Amino acid sequence: MKGKYRRNIKKAERHGVTVSIHTHDASAVDAFYTVMQEIFKATDYVMHDKNYFLKVWEQLSQKDLARILLAEHHGAVVGAYLVALDEISVYELYGGVTSEGRDLEAGYMLKWEAMKMTSALGRRYYDHWGVAPRDLNGNYTKGHPLESISSFKHGFGGTDHCFAKTRVLVLNGTKYRMFGILSQLQKLKIRLKKLV
């Protein structure tokens, strides 16, 4: 981890930021979703509705395969992650910090606590879930939507791993085309909600 990151974690501690970890608490989804709404408004991120996150949480938490981490400052939630678990890894699926959380360096503490939790659970890897591609000089591609967040993740140490893209085997062309149309309509619906 970069030395600056340690200083930012300590700064968050001095400001009174704390992180709690939730395993089956449905009310944690409400707090998590509040953070996601602010991220949604401030970025190009296209978000699912609350029912989507509730379903993900219910499906995974019932099998003890998920956690919600909440960063709080004087009772206000300023950051949140929804992570999934398997036998060897923890996967950061969704999350981030509010503008107040950024000012308090809560993102550094939240990420650090998630990594510490990974170790405490006996998992070997913490997957930050997604980085920008690198250019020929080894730098994250300028202007890529994940460029700045990739640099943030990289500062915690670790390595980037690229996997082959998924492929689809189409067994029924008509149903697959219908699925594609419905998927595009869903994305359009979500984007239109962002405009409102």
Number of C-alpha atoms within 10 A of each C-alpha: 12 10 9 10 17 15 13 17 22 16 17 24 17 10 14 13 25 19 21 14 17 16 16 18 14 14 10 21 22 14 19 26 20 17 23 25 16 15 20 15 13 11 8 11 14 16 18 15 13 15 10 11 18 17 11 13 25 18 13 18 20 11 10 15 17 25 24 26 25 28 28 19 20 10 9 13 21 31 32 32 25 23 23 21 20 11 10 12 17 26 18 21 14 16 21 23 26 22 16 14 24 15 12 23 24 33 25 25 24 29 24 18 19 24 19 12 17 20 15 10 14 11 16 13 14 21 20 20 14 15 22 19 17 14 10 8 7 8 12 18 18 13 9 13 13 16 17 16 13 20 14 15 20 16 14 17 10 13 9 17 8 9 6 5 6 6 6 7 7 10 8 8 9 10 11 14 12 11 12 12 11 12 12 12 12 13 14 13 11 15 15 11 12 14 7 5
